[in-house]
């Protein structure tokens, strides 16, 4: 059986990057390669934009952590119209 696949929305990913808790635990499993994180290209760019919001106070290290995960673990599934 293959890896468990998970889709997380922007709010959950923001929580995972900024605070401890269940979203963080799921995110860490993706970082360790225990699960496969699947997000759409649109969600990825929404998150990249949200990480820049001054009110969230993300450090460059936190931002880079997500971007490195995207580069190695995230896949962008086909849009339904492309299937």
Secondary structure, 3 states (H helix, E strand, C coil): CCCEEECCCHHHHHHHHHCCCHHHHHHHHHHCCCEEEECCHHHHHHHHHHCCCHHHCCCHHHHHHHHHHHHHCCECCCCHHHC
